[in-house]
């Protein structure tokens, strides 16, 4: 029997409910099945701000709970889409507060691989990589896989 210290680090996947993130999750589940790696789907959210850092403690608890419940539903739906095609897959999800780049880079420090989708909605460089995937490729502490969907080709 393996001890917890012997457990394989997870494949961490950034999920936001978009087609690209579901494709990334699907890729990670196939990788996990082939390598025996558990999959950790992470949805990071924060309130928008003009000053870069996500604001902390600036909303009533009831508002935070409502938003987090909504984000958790998005994550559950993404996992359900992928799990339907991969019965028995070892997928765990977590909703975290923070900027997606910061959360995913932190998660990469404990990951076998970081998997992100390519959204490409912002600016010239983002036509090839989305801003989150670009930051993750440059700063992650583990290998990074950027999954392109056929619609993005």
KAJONOR-V981961 format. One record per run of one state. SS is the DSSP state (H for helix, E for strand, - for the rest). FROM is the first residue (numbers start at 1). TO is the last residue. If there is no record, write none. Layout:
# KAJONOR-V981961
ss:from:to
SS:FROM:TO
SS:FROM:TO
This chain:
# KAJONOR-V981961
ss:from:to
-:1:3
H:4:6
-:7:9
E:10:14
-:15:18
H:19:35
-:36:38
E:39:45
-:46:60
H:61:83
-:84:90
E:91:97
-:98:99
H:100:108
-:109:110
E:111:117
-:118:124
H:125:127
-:128:130
H:131:139
-:140:142
E:143:147
-:148:149
H:150:152
-:153:153
